[in-house]
Amino acid sequence: MRGTRNSPHETLGLNDILADTPEYPIQYALFTAYHMDEQYLLRHINPTAEVALIAQHTTNETVRHVTRLLPELPKPDVQLMHTKLMLLYYANSMRFVVLTGNFIPNDWTVVQNSVFVQDFHRNHDKVFPANEFSTTLAYALHDLGVPKGFIAMMNNVDFSLAVARIVTSVPSSGDKYLGQRNMDEYGVERLASIVKSLGVDKQNHGINARNIDGFAPNARLYCTGSSLGPMDDKWLCDMYLAAHGINHSRCAHPVNPLVLPWNMVDIGVAFPTQKQVDQSLFNVAKETVYLKPQYYYNREFPKTSLVCLRPRVARTLVHAKVILASFGERQRDGWMYLGSHNFTPAAWGRMRVGGKIHRETYFNNYELGVVLDSIEFRSMGNDQMEIDVFWNGRKVGLPFRYVWEPYSRDDVPYLNG
């Protein structure tokens, strides 16, 4: 980050991720983001690479030949293309990159983001078997309107060593999904299915949405994002159930969706305070952090769930979208989400109920992220407040300090929009 000491072991810049060298150049690339500065991005990529771009907002369009795409938005006044993804093809490999930031200078120099990167072997002369990871990724690309020829390049990539599970969201059209829908589940429903398959919640093993008698809260969620929407207790309950692997859309009583007692829901929503923004080094909050006053002052907004967001680099803003879920009596094990989903109903979906039996989850945005299991949470020495996060034994370089610190009486979130 500009003006700070960066640890090479915990930080990555755009050039580090692209790794585009004369000896091993990028041949094909797909970039998706909400906001994209074309000239800024493409000056990091060799001029012979074939590039496809998907963005909601584009600035500084380049004269260079690129393929520009934009997926269908049934209600463009309220729906967004918010997916943040890189697919980078080299001679013998493919790099899969999920980001929380956009392709604009500020997101790589003055605010903090998170990134997940995995490389896969590529062989032009071999077709590899599909698996859940490659199928989900192909469906996600199809939802985004990526040409079939580009998607077909994945056939020559070996995804057998994939370590993450993909979760996506797609905008709804009216009361129905888009006609091109490929996956059975998106957003919060997909998250519930993934968590259930991971089996991290040992206490509620065997509990399901059709019969949740005996359900016992067993998780603590710490959720960060750069934008908050019109949340309420019901939506937090749905997200909390999903964190245990329970799909809210399959609850037994469709007319009266399940609402857990509030004292059973353990969720902290980390968001910067007005004081933090006033003291930040860079004047970028207006284009980085969003919470509308009408959302916050609505009597349904769960103000008591707000916790302080402490950036790893002091006096900077965090743009990362992360969920940390810990389980058990000691809260040592769990899972982690990282991607483009802000902690909002627009991204993860909100239940809509119509008539006696019609109910489905409604989405506003295209989103994509990954869920990682085998997460371990360890208290830092004598400081029991701060917790380090490890994945398969290796420390995760988060852009914020994992500290559960509720807002004080004088704290108010930064309001914008």
C-alpha positions as CSV (number, residue, x, y, z in Angstrom):
1,M,0.0,0.0,0.0
2,R,1.1,3.5,-0.7
3,G,2.9,5.2,2.1
4,T,3.1,2.1,4.3
5,R,5.6,-0.7,5.0
6,N,4.4,-3.7,3.1
7,S,5.4,-7.2,4.1
8,P,6.3,-9.3,1.0
9,H,5.0,-12.4,2.9
10,E,1.5,-11.0,3.5
11,T,0.8,-8.6,0.6
12,L,0.3,-9.1,-3.2
13,G,0.2,-6.4,-5.9
14,L,-1.4,-6.6,-9.3
15,N,1.9,-7.5,-11.0
16,D,2.5,-10.2,-8.5
17,I,-0.8,-11.9,-9.3
18,L,-0.6,-11.4,-13.1
19,A,3.0,-12.8,-13.2
20,D,3.1,-11.8,-16.9
21,T,6.7,-12.1,-18.0
22,P,8.4,-12.4,-21.5
23,E,9.4,-15.9,-20.6
24,Y,6.0,-17.0,-19.5
25,P,3.4,-14.5,-20.9
26,I,-0.3,-14.5,-20.4
27,Q,-2.0,-15.9,-23.6
28,Y,-5.7,-15.5,-22.7
29,A,-7.3,-13.6,-19.9
30,L,-10.8,-12.8,-18.5
31,F,-11.2,-10.0,-16.0
32,T,-14.5,-9.1,-14.3
33,A,-15.2,-6.3,-11.8
34,Y,-17.8,-3.8,-10.8
35,H,-15.5,-0.9,-11.8
36,M,-12.7,-1.2,-14.3
37,D,-10.1,1.4,-15.4
38,E,-9.1,-0.3,-18.7
39,Q,-5.8,1.7,-19.2
40,Y,-4.7,1.0,-15.7
41,L,-5.4,-2.8,-16.0
42,L,-4.1,-3.4,-19.5
43,R,-0.8,-1.6,-19.0
44,H,0.1,-4.5,-16.7
45,I,-0.5,-7.1,-19.5
46,N,1.5,-7.9,-22.6
47,P,0.0,-6.6,-25.8
48,T,-0.3,-10.0,-27.5
49,A,-2.6,-11.5,-24.9
50,E,-6.3,-12.0,-25.9
51,V,-8.4,-10.2,-23.3
52,A,-12.1,-10.3,-22.4
53,L,-13.5,-7.7,-20.0
54,I,-16.8,-7.6,-18.0
55,A,-17.6,-4.6,-15.9
56,Q,-20.6,-2.6,-14.7
57,H,-18.7,0.7,-15.0
58,T,-15.7,1.3,-17.3
59,T,-13.4,4.3,-17.4
60,N,-10.4,5.2,-19.6
61,E,-11.3,2.7,-22.4
62,T,-8.3,1.6,-24.3
63,V,-7.8,1.6,-28.0
64,R,-6.3,-1.8,-27.8
65,H,-8.5,-4.6,-29.2
66,V,-10.4,-6.4,-26.3
67,T,-13.6,-8.2,-26.1
68,R,-16.1,-6.3,-23.9
69,L,-19.1,-8.2,-22.4
70,L,-21.9,-7.4,-20.0
71,P,-24.4,-10.0,-18.8
72,E,-28.1,-9.6,-18.8
73,L,-29.6,-7.3,-16.1
74,P,-33.4,-7.5,-16.1
75,K,-33.7,-4.5,-13.8
76,P,-30.5,-2.4,-14.6
77,D,-31.6,0.5,-12.3
78,V,-31.2,-1.7,-9.2
79,Q,-29.2,-4.8,-10.3
80,L,-25.4,-5.0,-10.6
81,M,-22.6,-6.9,-12.2
82,H,-20.4,-7.2,-9.1
83,T,-18.4,-10.4,-9.8
84,K,-14.6,-9.9,-9.3
85,L,-12.6,-12.6,-11.0
86,M,-9.5,-13.3,-13.1
87,L,-8.9,-16.3,-15.3
88,L,-5.3,-16.2,-16.6
89,Y,-4.1,-18.7,-19.2
90,Y,-0.4,-19.3,-19.7
91,A,1.3,-21.9,-21.9
92,N,1.1,-24.8,-19.4
93,S,-1.1,-23.5,-16.6
94,M,-4.3,-21.6,-15.7
95,R,-4.5,-19.2,-12.8
96,F,-7.8,-18.8,-11.0
97,V,-8.1,-15.6,-9.0
98,V,-11.0,-14.4,-6.8
99,L,-10.8,-10.8,-5.6
100,T,-12.7,-8.4,-3.4
101,G,-11.3,-5.3,-5.2
102,N,-11.9,-3.6,-8.5
103,F,-9.4,-2.9,-11.3
104,I,-8.9,0.7,-10.4
105,P,-5.7,2.3,-8.9
106,N,-7.2,3.0,-5.4
107,D,-8.1,-0.6,-4.8
108,W,-4.5,-1.6,-5.3
109,T,-2.7,1.3,-3.6
110,V,-4.7,3.0,-0.8
111,V,-7.4,0.6,0.5
112,Q,-7.1,-3.0,1.7
113,N,-8.6,-6.0,-0.1
114,S,-8.3,-9.8,-0.1
115,V,-7.5,-12.3,-2.9
116,F,-7.6,-16.1,-3.4
117,V,-5.2,-17.6,-6.0
118,Q,-4.8,-21.2,-7.2
119,D,-2.9,-22.4,-10.2
120,F,-3.9,-25.5,-12.3
121,H,-2.0,-27.6,-14.8
122,R,-3.0,-27.0,-18.5
123,N,-2.3,-29.5,-21.3
124,H,-3.5,-28.6,-24.8
125,D,-3.4,-32.3,-25.9
126,K,-5.6,-33.7,-23.1
127,V,-9.2,-33.3,-22.0
128,F,-9.5,-33.6,-18.2
129,P,-12.6,-35.0,-16.4
130,A,-15.0,-32.4,-15.1
131,N,-15.6,-32.1,-11.3
132,E,-17.7,-29.9,-9.1
133,F,-15.3,-27.0,-9.1
134,S,-14.9,-26.9,-12.9
135,T,-18.7,-27.4,-13.5
136,T,-19.6,-24.6,-11.1
137,L,-17.1,-22.3,-12.7
138,A,-18.3,-23.1,-16.2
139,Y,-21.9,-22.4,-15.1
140,A,-20.8,-19.1,-13.5
141,L,-19.1,-18.0,-16.8
142,H,-22.1,-19.0,-18.8
143,D,-24.3,-16.9,-16.5
144,L,-22.0,-14.0,-17.1
145,G,-22.4,-14.3,-20.9
146,V,-18.8,-15.5,-21.5
147,P,-18.5,-17.0,-25.0
148,K,-18.6,-20.8,-25.2
149,G,-15.2,-21.0,-26.9
150,F,-13.5,-19.4,-23.9
151,I,-15.4,-21.6,-21.5
152,A,-14.3,-24.7,-23.5
153,M,-10.7,-23.9,-22.9
154,M,-11.3,-25.2,-19.4
155,N,-11.5,-28.7,-20.8
156,N,-7.7,-28.7,-21.1
157,V,-7.2,-27.7,-17.5
158,D,-6.8,-30.2,-14.6
159,F,-9.0,-29.0,-11.7
160,S,-8.7,-32.2,-9.7
161,L,-6.6,-30.4,-7.0
162,A,-9.0,-27.6,-6.5
163,V,-9.1,-26.7,-2.8
164,A,-12.1,-24.2,-2.7
165,R,-15.8,-24.4,-3.3
166,I,-17.4,-21.8,-5.5
167,V,-20.6,-19.9,-4.6
168,T,-22.2,-17.5,-7.0
169,S,-25.3,-15.2,-7.2
170,V,-27.3,-14.2,-10.3
171,P,-29.9,-11.4,-10.6
172,S,-33.6,-12.4,-10.5
173,S,-36.1,-11.4,-13.1
174,G,-39.4,-10.4,-11.5
175,D,-40.4,-13.3,-9.3
176,K,-38.3,-15.8,-11.1
177,Y,-34.6,-16.5,-11.8
178,L,-33.2,-15.6,-15.2
179,G,-34.2,-18.1,-17.9
180,Q,-30.5,-18.9,-18.4
181,R,-30.1,-20.2,-14.8
182,N,-27.8,-23.1,-14.7
183,M,-27.3,-24.0,-11.1
184,D,-30.0,-25.2,-8.7
185,E,-28.8,-22.9,-5.9
186,Y,-27.2,-19.5,-5.6
187,G,-26.1,-17.2,-2.8
188,V,-27.3,-18.1,0.7
189,E,-28.8,-21.4,-0.5
190,R,-25.6,-22.5,-2.2
191,L,-23.6,-21.5,0.9
192,A,-25.9,-23.7,3.0
193,S,-25.3,-26.6,0.8
194,I,-21.6,-26.2,0.8
195,V,-21.4,-25.9,4.6
196,K,-23.6,-28.9,5.1
197,S,-21.3,-31.0,2.9
198,L,-18.3,-29.8,4.9
199,G,-19.7,-31.3,8.1
200,V,-18.0,-28.7,10.3
201,D,-21.1,-28.3,12.5
202,K,-20.9,-31.6,14.5
203,Q,-23.4,-30.5,17.1
204,N,-26.3,-30.1,14.7
205,H,-25.5,-33.2,12.5
206,G,-28.8,-34.6,11.3
207,I,-30.8,-31.4,11.7
208,N,-32.3,-30.1,8.5
209,A,-34.7,-27.4,7.3
210,R,-37.7,-29.8,7.3
211,N,-37.2,-30.7,10.9
212,I,-35.0,-28.3,13.0
213,D,-36.3,-29.3,16.4
214,G,-33.3,-29.6,18.6
215,F,-31.3,-27.1,16.6
216,A,-28.6,-25.5,18.9
217,P,-26.6,-22.5,17.8
218,N,-23.0,-23.5,17.4
219,A,-21.4,-20.9,15.2
220,R,-20.1,-17.4,15.6
221,L,-19.9,-15.3,12.4
222,Y,-17.7,-12.3,11.8
223,C,-18.7,-10.6,8.5
224,T,-17.0,-7.8,6.7
225,G,-17.9,-5.9,3.6
226,S,-17.5,-2.5,2.0
227,S,-21.3,-2.1,1.7
228,L,-24.3,-2.8,3.9
229,G,-27.9,-3.0,2.8
230,P,-31.4,-3.1,4.3
231,M,-30.7,-5.8,6.9
232,D,-33.1,-7.0,9.5
233,D,-33.3,-9.8,12.1
234,K,-35.0,-12.2,9.7
235,W,-32.3,-11.9,7.1
236,L,-29.5,-12.4,9.8
237,C,-31.3,-15.5,10.9
238,D,-31.3,-16.9,7.4
239,M,-27.6,-16.3,7.1
240,Y,-27.0,-17.8,10.5
241,L,-28.9,-20.9,9.5
242,A,-26.9,-21.2,6.3
243,A,-23.7,-21.0,8.3
244,H,-24.8,-24.2,9.9
245,G,-25.7,-25.8,6.6
246,I,-29.5,-25.2,6.8
247,N,-31.3,-23.8,3.7
248,H,-33.9,-21.3,4.7
249,S,-35.9,-21.8,1.5
250,R,-36.7,-25.4,2.6
251,C,-38.1,-24.7,6.0
252,A,-41.2,-26.6,6.8
253,H,-43.6,-23.6,7.2
254,P,-43.5,-21.5,3.9
255,V,-46.1,-18.9,5.0
256,N,-44.3,-18.2,8.3
257,P,-40.6,-18.5,7.6
258,L,-38.5,-19.6,10.5
259,V,-37.2,-16.9,12.7
260,L,-34.7,-17.9,15.5
261,P,-34.9,-16.1,18.8
262,W,-32.5,-13.2,18.6
263,N,-30.4,-14.4,21.5
264,M,-29.5,-17.5,19.4
265,V,-28.0,-15.6,16.5
266,D,-24.3,-14.8,17.0
267,I,-23.2,-12.5,14.2
268,G,-20.9,-9.6,14.2
269,V,-21.1,-7.2,11.2
270,A,-17.8,-5.4,10.9
271,F,-18.0,-1.9,9.4
272,P,-15.9,1.3,9.7
273,T,-17.1,4.0,12.0
274,Q,-17.4,7.7,11.1
275,K,-14.5,8.4,13.4
276,Q,-12.3,5.9,11.5
277,V,-13.2,7.5,8.1
278,D,-12.4,11.0,9.5
279,Q,-9.0,9.8,10.7
280,S,-8.1,7.8,7.5
281,L,-5.0,8.7,5.6
282,F,-6.7,8.8,2.1
283,N,-9.9,10.6,1.2
284,V,-11.5,7.6,-0.7
285,A,-14.5,6.7,1.6
286,K,-17.2,8.1,-0.7
287,E,-16.2,5.7,-3.5
288,T,-15.2,2.8,-1.2
289,V,-17.7,2.3,1.6
290,Y,-21.5,2.4,1.4
291,L,-24.3,2.4,4.0
292,K,-27.3,4.6,3.2
293,P,-28.7,6.6,6.1
294,Q,-32.2,5.3,5.4
295,Y,-31.1,1.8,5.9
296,Y,-29.2,2.4,9.2
297,Y,-32.0,4.5,10.7
298,N,-34.7,2.1,9.8
299,R,-36.1,0.6,13.0
300,E,-35.5,-2.9,11.6
301,F,-31.8,-2.5,11.1
302,P,-29.9,-4.7,13.6
303,K,-27.6,-2.0,15.1
304,T,-26.5,-4.1,18.0
305,S,-24.8,-6.5,15.5
306,L,-22.3,-3.9,14.4
307,V,-18.7,-4.4,15.5
308,C,-15.6,-2.4,14.9
309,L,-13.5,-3.1,11.8
310,R,-9.8,-2.8,12.6
311,P,-7.6,-2.5,9.5
312,R,-4.3,-4.3,9.5
313,V,-2.7,-1.1,8.3
314,A,-3.7,1.8,10.6
315,R,-5.7,4.7,9.3
316,T,-6.7,2.9,6.1
317,L,-10.0,1.5,4.9
318,V,-10.9,-2.1,4.3
319,H,-12.7,-3.1,1.1
320,A,-12.6,-6.8,1.7
321,K,-15.7,-9.1,1.7
322,V,-15.0,-11.9,4.2
323,I,-17.0,-14.2,6.4
324,L,-15.3,-16.1,9.2
325,A,-17.4,-18.9,10.8
326,S,-16.1,-20.6,13.9
327,F,-17.7,-23.6,15.7
328,G,-17.7,-25.6,18.9
329,E,-17.3,-24.8,22.5
330,R,-13.9,-23.4,22.0
331,Q,-14.7,-21.8,18.6
332,R,-11.4,-23.3,17.2
333,D,-12.5,-24.7,13.8
334,G,-14.7,-23.6,10.9
335,W,-14.8,-22.2,7.4
336,M,-14.1,-18.9,5.6
337,Y,-15.7,-17.1,2.7
338,L,-13.9,-14.6,0.5
339,G,-15.1,-13.0,-2.7
340,S,-17.3,-10.2,-4.2
341,H,-20.4,-10.8,-2.0
342,N,-20.9,-7.9,0.4
343,F,-22.9,-8.8,3.5
344,T,-26.1,-7.7,2.0
345,P,-29.4,-9.2,0.9
346,A,-28.8,-7.9,-2.6
347,A,-25.6,-10.1,-2.9
348,W,-26.6,-13.2,-0.8
349,G,-30.3,-13.1,-1.5
350,R,-33.5,-12.5,0.4
351,M,-36.5,-14.9,0.8
352,R,-39.7,-13.8,-0.9
353,V,-42.9,-15.6,-0.1
354,G,-46.0,-15.5,-2.3
355,G,-49.3,-17.2,-1.9
356,K,-49.4,-20.4,0.1
357,I,-46.6,-22.4,-1.4
358,H,-44.6,-20.0,-3.7
359,R,-41.3,-19.0,-2.1
360,E,-37.8,-18.4,-3.5
361,T,-34.7,-16.4,-2.9
362,Y,-34.4,-13.1,-4.8
363,F,-31.0,-11.7,-5.8
364,N,-29.9,-8.3,-7.2
365,N,-26.3,-8.9,-8.2
366,Y,-23.9,-11.1,-10.1
367,E,-21.4,-12.3,-7.4
368,L,-18.7,-14.9,-7.1
369,G,-16.6,-16.1,-4.2
370,V,-15.0,-19.2,-2.6
371,V,-15.5,-21.1,0.6
372,L,-12.5,-22.7,2.3
373,D,-12.8,-25.3,5.0
374,S,-10.2,-26.6,7.5
375,I,-10.0,-23.1,9.0
376,E,-8.5,-22.9,12.5
377,F,-8.8,-19.9,14.9
378,R,-6.1,-19.3,17.4
379,S,-5.9,-16.7,20.2
380,M,-2.8,-14.5,20.0
381,G,-0.7,-15.2,23.0
382,N,-1.8,-13.2,26.0
383,D,-4.1,-11.0,23.9
384,Q,-7.3,-13.1,24.0
385,M,-9.2,-10.4,22.0
386,E,-7.3,-10.8,18.7
387,I,-7.6,-14.1,16.9
388,D,-5.3,-15.4,14.1
389,V,-6.8,-17.4,11.3
390,F,-5.0,-20.4,9.8
391,W,-5.9,-22.5,6.8
392,N,-4.3,-26.0,6.6
393,G,-1.8,-24.9,9.1
394,R,-0.7,-21.7,7.4
395,K,-1.6,-18.2,8.6
396,V,-4.1,-16.3,6.5
397,G,-3.0,-12.7,5.8
398,L,-6.3,-10.9,6.4
399,P,-6.4,-7.1,5.8
400,F,-8.1,-6.6,9.1
401,R,-7.5,-7.7,12.7
402,Y,-10.0,-10.3,13.8
403,V,-11.1,-8.6,17.0
404,W,-14.7,-8.9,18.3
405,E,-15.2,-5.3,19.5
406,P,-18.8,-4.0,19.6
407,Y,-19.5,-0.4,18.7
408,S,-19.4,1.9,21.7
409,R,-22.2,4.2,22.6
410,D,-20.7,7.0,20.7
411,D,-19.8,5.1,17.6
412,V,-21.9,5.4,14.4
413,P,-21.1,3.8,11.1
414,Y,-19.9,5.8,8.2
415,L,-23.0,6.7,6.2
416,N,-22.8,7.3,2.5
417,G,-25.2,7.1,-0.5
